[in-house]
Amino acid sequence: MLTKRIIACLDVDAGRVVKGIQFVDIVDAGDPAELAARHAREGADEIVLLDITATHEGRQTLLDTVRRTARMLFVPFTVGGGIRSARDAEQVFDAGADKVSVNSAALADPTLIETIGRSFGAQAVIVAIDARRDPEAADPVRDAQVFVQGGRKPAGRRVVEWAREAEARGAGEILLTSMDADGTRAGFDCALTAAVSQAVSIPVIASGGAGTVAHFADVFATGKADAALAASIFHFGVSSARSLKQGLAEAGVPVRFPC
């Protein structure tokens, strides 16, 4: 059985790591390079840095922050936010990233996924999907909607159908964030994660709602996720990746050791 990956996420605004609840009520969490290095030392399999205001502000990713963070890392490093072209992606790779994450720009021009994939390989392209259930829909999970611009605007696309298209266009992974669960520490949206995982054959990273070992075990089993991402529980000392992995191993979940 393939091991499950534990990923630490850094949401960056103006060069600082921040964290909120359901994409609002943002608070400062620290320096990205320092936090990334700490999470890697403590056992995170990968680090994801998302420049969460780049798209909304119409600017490129903060490359100096990427460079400074990359120098501190010895684990795979993904960067997203403000990547609108293959040239933008190239600059982020040159700054030290191993993968890029595209979201709003890929929805605006889905050929961006293919273009980056042709230049750098499908394994280097993650399509991030910010998802919110539609409470008015007959099937809130299957009809869950995609949001763009840092969760500010509905994209007019259903989550599952967009995940399928992203895979068809060459995405190597899907990073699925439940906006409803984000920052709550009340558990991942396992039903939505499972719907996407069953719709595609590429790895799905679950994001939003991490709080306990049981939440991770549930999203790997019920949600059928290949990896799970967390932010606030790592940043604010609720848990470390190492202790989380120890708990998962005791629960029978295959995780990567040593860490």
C-alpha positions in Angstrom: 0.0 0.0 0.0 1.3 3.5 -0.9 2.2 5.7 2.0 0.1 8.7 2.8 1.7 12.1 2.6 1.4 14.8 5.3 1.8 18.3 3.9 2.3 21.5 5.8 0.8 24.6 4.1 2.0 28.2 4.4 -0.6 30.8 3.4 1.5 33.9 2.7 0.3 37.5 2.6 2.8 40.4 2.3 5.6 38.0 3.1 4.2 36.6 6.3 2.4 33.4 7.0 -1.3 33.9 8.0 -4.2 31.7 8.8 -7.9 32.3 9.1 -11.2 30.5 9.3 -13.2 29.9 6.1 -10.8 32.3 4.3 -11.5 35.2 6.7 -10.5 36.4 10.2 -6.9 36.3 9.2 -4.1 36.3 11.9 -0.3 36.3 11.6 1.4 33.0 12.1 5.1 33.8 11.5 7.9 33.9 9.0 7.5 31.5 6.0 11.2 30.4 5.8 11.3 29.7 9.6 8.0 27.9 9.7 8.8 25.8 6.6 12.1 24.7 8.0 10.5 23.8 11.3 7.7 21.8 9.7 10.2 19.9 7.5 12.4 19.1 10.6 9.4 17.9 12.4 8.5 15.4 9.7 6.3 17.0 7.0 6.7 15.2 3.7 6.2 18.3 1.7 5.7 22.0 2.1 3.2 24.1 0.1 3.5 27.9 0.0 0.4 29.8 -1.3 0.7 33.5 -2.0 -3.0 34.0 -1.2 -3.4 37.6 -2.3 -1.3 37.6 -5.5 -4.2 36.8 -7.9 -6.6 39.2 -6.2 -4.0 42.0 -6.3 -3.0 41.2 -9.9 0.7 40.6 -9.2 3.3 37.9 -9.5 4.3 35.5 -6.7 6.7 37.0 -4.2 9.8 35.4 -5.6 12.2 36.6 -2.8 10.0 34.8 -0.3 10.1 31.7 -2.4 13.9 31.8 -2.7 14.4 32.4 1.0 12.1 29.5 1.9 13.5 27.1 -0.7 17.0 27.5 0.7 15.8 26.2 4.1 14.1 23.0 2.7 15.2 19.4 1.9 11.6 18.2 1.1 9.5 18.8 -2.0 8.3 22.4 -2.2 5.2 23.6 -4.0 4.4 27.2 -4.7 1.1 28.7 -5.8 -0.5 32.1 -6.2 -0.1 34.6 -9.1 1.1 32.0 -11.6 -0.6 33.0 -14.9 1.8 31.7 -17.5 4.6 29.2 -18.3 7.0 32.1 -17.8 5.6 32.8 -14.3 6.0 29.1 -13.5 9.6 29.1 -14.8 10.5 32.0 -12.5 9.0 30.1 -9.5 10.9 26.9 -10.4 14.1 29.0 -10.8 13.5 30.4 -7.3 13.6 26.9 -5.9 10.1 25.3 -6.2 9.7 21.7 -7.2 6.1 22.0 -8.2 3.6 24.8 -8.9 0.0 25.1 -8.0 -2.4 26.9 -10.3 -6.0 27.9 -9.5 -7.8 31.0 -10.9 -5.5 31.3 -13.9 -6.1 27.7 -14.9 -9.9 28.2 -14.8 -9.6 31.4 -16.9 -7.4 29.5 -19.4 -7.3 25.7 -18.9 -4.6 25.4 -21.6 -2.2 26.8 -19.0 -2.2 23.3 -17.3 -1.1 21.7 -20.6 1.5 24.5 -21.3 3.2 24.1 -17.9 3.0 20.4 -18.1 4.7 20.2 -21.5 7.6 22.4 -20.3 8.1 21.0 -16.8 6.3 17.7 -16.6 2.8 16.8 -15.3 4.3 15.8 -11.9 5.2 19.5 -11.5 1.7 20.8 -12.0 -0.9 20.8 -9.2 -4.4 22.2 -9.8 -5.8 23.8 -6.7 -9.5 23.8 -6.3 -11.2 26.0 -3.6 -14.6 24.3 -3.1 -17.8 25.2 -1.3 -20.9 23.1 -1.0 -24.1 24.4 -2.5 -26.7 24.1 0.3 -29.5 24.8 -2.2 -28.5 21.9 -4.5 -30.3 18.5 -4.6 -26.8 17.0 -4.1 -24.6 19.5 -2.2 -21.5 17.3 -2.7 -21.8 16.5 -6.4 -23.0 20.1 -7.1 -20.2 21.7 -4.9 -19.0 24.9 -6.6 -15.5 26.1 -7.5 -14.4 29.5 -6.2 -11.5 31.7 -7.5 -9.5 34.8 -6.5 -8.7 33.5 -3.0 -12.3 32.2 -2.5 -13.8 35.5 -3.2 -15.7 34.7 -6.4 -17.7 31.7 -7.8 -16.2 30.3 -11.0 -19.5 28.9 -12.3 -18.0 25.4 -12.4 -18.8 22.2 -10.4 -15.9 20.8 -8.4 -16.0 17.2 -9.7 -16.3 18.2 -13.4 -13.4 20.7 -13.1 -11.2 18.1 -11.4 -11.9 15.7 -14.3 -11.0 18.4 -16.9 -7.8 19.3 -15.0 -6.7 15.7 -15.1 -7.5 15.5 -18.8 -5.4 18.6 -19.5 -2.4 17.1 -17.7 -2.5 18.0 -14.0 -0.4 15.8 -11.9 -2.3 16.3 -8.7 -5.4 18.0 -7.3 -5.2 20.1 -4.2 -8.8 20.2 -2.9 -9.6 22.8 -0.2 -13.0 22.7 1.5 -13.8 26.4 2.1 -16.6 25.2 4.5 -14.1 23.3 6.7 -11.1 25.6 6.3 -9.5 26.6 9.6 -12.3 25.0 11.7 -10.2 22.0 13.0 -13.5 20.1 12.9 -12.5 17.5 10.3 -12.0 17.3 6.5 -15.0 17.2 4.1 -14.5 13.5 3.5 -17.6 13.2 1.3 -16.4 15.9 -1.1 -12.9 14.5 -1.1 -14.1 11.1 -1.9 -16.2 12.4 -4.8 -13.2 14.0 -6.3 -10.9 11.1 -5.5 -13.2 8.6 -7.2 -13.6 10.9 -10.3 -9.9 11.1 -11.1 -7.0 8.8 -11.2 -4.3 11.3 -10.1 -3.5 11.9 -6.5 -5.8 14.1 -4.5 -4.6 16.2 -1.6 -7.2 17.0 1.0 -7.2 20.4 2.7 -9.4 22.3 5.1 -10.5 21.2 8.6 -7.5 19.3 10.0 -7.6 19.1 13.8 -6.8 15.6 15.1 -5.2 12.3 14.1 -8.7 10.9 13.7 -9.5 13.5 11.1 -6.5 12.5 9.0 -7.2 8.8 9.3 -10.8 9.5 8.3 -9.9 11.5 5.2 -7.4 8.8 4.1 -10.0 6.0 4.6 -13.4 7.5 3.9 -12.2 10.4 1.8 -9.8 8.2 -0.2 -7.2 11.0 -0.2 -3.6 10.3 -1.2 -2.3 13.2 0.9 -3.6 15.6 3.5 -2.6 19.2 4.2 -2.7 21.2 7.3 -1.7 24.7 8.4 -2.9 26.0 11.8 -2.4 22.8 13.8 1.3 22.9 12.8 1.8 26.7 13.0 0.3 27.1 16.4 1.8 24.1 18.1 -1.4 21.9 18.3 0.6 19.1 16.7 3.8 18.4 14.8 3.9 16.3 11.7 6.0 13.7 13.6 3.5 13.2 16.4 0.7 13.1 13.8 2.5 10.4 11.8 3.1 8.4 15.0 -0.7 8.5 15.8 -1.5 7.5 12.2 0.9 4.6 12.2 -0.7 3.4 15.5 -4.1 3.6 13.7 -2.7 1.4 10.8 -2.3 4.2 8.3 0.9 3.8 6.1 3.0 6.9 6.6 6.6 7.7 5.6 9.3 7.0 8.3 11.9 8.0 9.4 10.9 11.6 9.8 
